[in-house]
Amino acid sequence: MRHNILKGLLIVAALTMGSEVGRGQAQSVAPHAAHSDDANLVQVVRDVTRPFLDVANATAAGYAPFLGCVSGPQAGAMGVHYVNGVLVGDGLLDANRPEALMYEQKNGRLRLLGVEYIVMAAAWHATHTEPPTLGGQVFHYNASPNRYALPAFYELHVWAWRDNPGGAFADWNERVTCGGE
């Protein structure tokens, strides 16, 4: 338990420090991926995350669990996030490189549900005046303080591997639980 808390704090520190480093990088490559021309973002996510159906491939690629299973204020959950702190901190958005992968734990196994694209608000606003979009979807803004103890950030969920009655880009999925069974 203590190891997981320490690991979470290290990820938060990397995210926070990375957003400062990423600000300089975002200025030089700002047009890189502010918008995706691909109308089918769900299919893009499926294609690029197929290797991460096996969580071992996700950890080998630099993703690590962050904060445990996230349940919603209403019905549903987001699942367990595996976050790549380097990608979160770079200040860039790229449909082919999601910052977080979402898994659901059932019967002792993690099943990939989708992704969350994340960009720190300070890094984004250093080079942009409009909120980020990807595949025609406008990101959600999360102010600080927030329940994740992160600086203000933008996020977009894409439910590519689990149907969501609320839509492919909704934050919460009523078909996801944190029960672990």
ABEGO torsion letter per residue (X at the ends): XAAAAAAAAAAAAAAAAAAAAAAAAAAAAAAAAABBABABAAAAAAAAAAAAABAAAAAAAGBBBBGEBBBBABBEBAEBBBBBAAAAAAGBBBAABBABBBBBBBGGBBBBAEBBBBBBAAAAAAABABBBBBGGBBBBBBBOBBAAGBBBBBBBBBBAABBBAAEAABABBAABBAAGX
